[in-house]
């Protein structure tokens, strides 16, 4: 592969990765704005599609928030 082909390939790969990251960021911003417009919302936890929490881990997060709310 020539140098120019390597550069073109790298550019193509990063182009699509950058589009993905920008889309994830837009979705996160949308989720934050939407959450802030809701009544009685105290916490926002926007996750993107590659996030995974088991029920146990999610409950751990909720317990930490509920037990330390004034400190957070």
ROMIKE-584122 format. One record per residue (C-alpha): residue number from 1; z, x, y; chain. Coordinates in Angstrom, 2 decimals. Layout:
BEGIN
{NUM; {Z; X; Y}; "A"},
...
//
This chain:
BEGIN
{1; {0.00; 0.00; 0.00}; "A"},
{2; {-0.95; 1.40; 3.38}; "A"},
{3; {1.48; 1.74; 6.27}; "A"},
{4; {-0.10; -1.16; 8.12}; "A"},
{5; {0.11; -3.37; 5.02}; "A"},
{6; {3.77; -2.47; 4.62}; "A"},
{7; {4.44; -3.40; 8.25}; "A"},
{8; {2.54; -6.68; 7.89}; "A"},
{9; {4.39; -7.57; 4.70}; "A"},
{10; {7.76; -6.75; 6.25}; "A"},
{11; {6.88; -8.82; 9.31}; "A"},
{12; {5.90; -11.78; 7.14}; "A"},
{13; {9.08; -11.61; 5.07}; "A"},
{14; {11.36; -11.38; 8.10}; "A"},
{15; {9.43; -14.08; 9.94}; "A"},
{16; {10.36; -16.67; 7.31}; "A"},
{17; {13.92; -15.39; 6.96}; "A"},
{18; {14.34; -15.66; 10.73}; "A"},
{19; {13.00; -19.22; 10.71}; "A"},
{20; {15.55; -20.10; 8.01}; "A"},
{21; {18.43; -18.59; 9.98}; "A"},
{22; {17.32; -20.33; 13.18}; "A"},
{23; {17.14; -23.67; 11.35}; "A"},
{24; {20.62; -23.20; 9.87}; "A"},
{25; {21.93; -22.39; 13.34}; "A"},
{26; {20.27; -25.50; 14.83}; "A"},
{27; {21.81; -27.66; 12.11}; "A"},
{28; {25.24; -26.17; 12.78}; "A"},
{29; {24.91; -26.80; 16.53}; "A"},
{30; {23.80; -30.38; 15.84}; "A"},
{31; {26.79; -30.94; 13.55}; "A"},
{32; {29.20; -29.57; 16.16}; "A"},
{33; {27.73; -31.72; 18.94}; "A"},
{34; {27.74; -34.81; 16.73}; "A"},
{35; {31.34; -34.21; 15.67}; "A"},
{36; {32.51; -33.74; 19.24}; "A"},
{37; {31.02; -37.13; 20.16}; "A"},
{38; {33.07; -38.93; 17.50}; "A"},
{39; {36.41; -40.56; 18.23}; "A"},
{40; {39.58; -39.34; 16.53}; "A"},
{41; {38.01; -36.13; 15.19}; "A"},
{42; {40.43; -33.25; 15.27}; "A"},
{43; {38.64; -30.67; 13.13}; "A"},
{44; {34.96; -29.87; 12.55}; "A"},
{45; {33.88; -27.87; 9.52}; "A"},
{46; {30.08; -27.59; 9.51}; "A"},
{47; {28.83; -25.92; 6.34}; "A"},
{48; {25.23; -25.03; 5.63}; "A"},
{49; {23.40; -25.70; 2.39}; "A"},
{50; {24.41; -22.43; 0.75}; "A"},
{51; {28.12; -23.15; 1.07}; "A"},
{52; {30.19; -24.22; -1.88}; "A"},
{53; {33.85; -25.07; -2.06}; "A"},
{54; {35.62; -26.32; -5.13}; "A"},
{55; {37.87; -29.31; -4.61}; "A"},
{56; {40.85; -27.01; -5.05}; "A"},
{57; {39.64; -24.61; -2.35}; "A"},
{58; {38.79; -27.45; 0.01}; "A"},
{59; {42.27; -28.90; -0.48}; "A"},
{60; {43.77; -25.47; 0.20}; "A"},
{61; {41.95; -25.37; 3.55}; "A"},
{62; {43.18; -28.88; 4.39}; "A"},
{63; {46.76; -27.98; 3.45}; "A"},
{64; {46.71; -24.85; 5.62}; "A"},
{65; {45.36; -26.86; 8.55}; "A"},
{66; {47.84; -29.70; 8.09}; "A"},
{67; {50.82; -27.36; 7.64}; "A"},
{68; {49.94; -25.07; 10.56}; "A"},
{69; {48.20; -27.41; 12.97}; "A"},
{70; {50.17; -26.46; 16.09}; "A"},
{71; {49.48; -22.77; 15.41}; "A"},
{72; {45.73; -23.06; 14.88}; "A"},
//
